[in-house]
Amino acid sequence: MTRKQKNIPIGRYVVDFACRKAKLIIEIDGESHLTRRSQDQTRADFLASEGWLVLRFWNTQVYDDLEPVQEAIDQACVQRTSL
């Protein structure tokens, strides 16, 4: 089983959750991100340039409809570790 880490630094950024083996980052966003779209895009562009895939989910998705979130994460892990 791959160990997932929480709040880890990658470059000058700290990400919510990451799986190093899959180079997959999971970001769980709240309302503060509504006004930070440009900064979030800059951050995502940097992380992508380092080979990471960033999946972003709203807090409400995680709280209210977790199953599709889990499915998206599972699919991304499978795809990225089978390359």
ABEGO torsion letter per residue (X at the ends): XBBBBBGBBBEABBBABBBAAAGBBBBBBBAAAAAAAAAAAAAAAAAAAAGBBBBBBBAAAAAABAAAAAAAAAAAAAAAAAX
